[in-house]
Every structure is written in structure tokens, then in C-alpha cells.
Amino acid sequence: MANIPQPDYEEILKESGIPTDSESWRKVLKEEMEKAGSVINNDSRFSPFWRMIEQA
């Protein structure tokens, strides 16, 4: 029982290419919206869309 693994989850995420900070997530979301054909014209950090996304 003493040999319980202690994985570094943040490092695992980084190695998998998953963003670990808010700015990287914002970039990923913008890229996915563009692929889907959605356009958010109000790109300020105070826009209702980004406030909703960042609260989750």
C-alpha cells in the first residue's frame, strides 16, 4: 500500500496537448468557433459570451 502512484496530472495534460491556462483555452475556443462558422464580434473580455464561458 505504500507504493501508491502520485501522478502529476498537470504534466499529463500538457503532454496530451490539453491547455492548462485560461488564455490557451480561449484560443482553443476561438479556433473551434471559427471551424464551426460562428463569429463573435464582441471579443472584449467583458462580452457576455466570454464572461459566461469563463465562469464555467
JOUR-V605304 format. One record per residue. RES is the residue in one letter. PSI is psi in degrees with one decimal (* if undefined). Layout:
BEGIN
res | psi
RES | PSI
RES | PSI
END
This chain:
BEGIN
res | psi
M | -16.7
A | -14.2
N | 43.3
I | 125.8
P | 144.4
Q | 76.7
P | 147.4
D | 93.7
Y | -36.2
E | -40.5
E | -38.4
I | -43.1
L | -45.8
K | -43.2
E | -28.6
S | -5.5
G | 15.3
I | 127.8
P | 145.7
T | 6.7
D | 161.3
S | -36.5
E | -39.3
S | -38.5
W | -39.9
R | -42.9
K | -44.7
V | -45.0
L | -42.4
K | -42.8
E | -42.3
E | -38.1
M | -41.2
E | -40.3
K | -37.4
A | -7.9
G | 7.5
S | 145.2
V | 125.7
I | 108.9
N | -30.8
N | 91.4
D | 9.2
S | 157.3
R | -7.5
F | 3.1
S | 147.6
P | -37.4
F | -52.4
W | -31.8
R | -40.7
M | -44.8
I | -41.7
E | -13.4
Q | -19.2
A | *
END
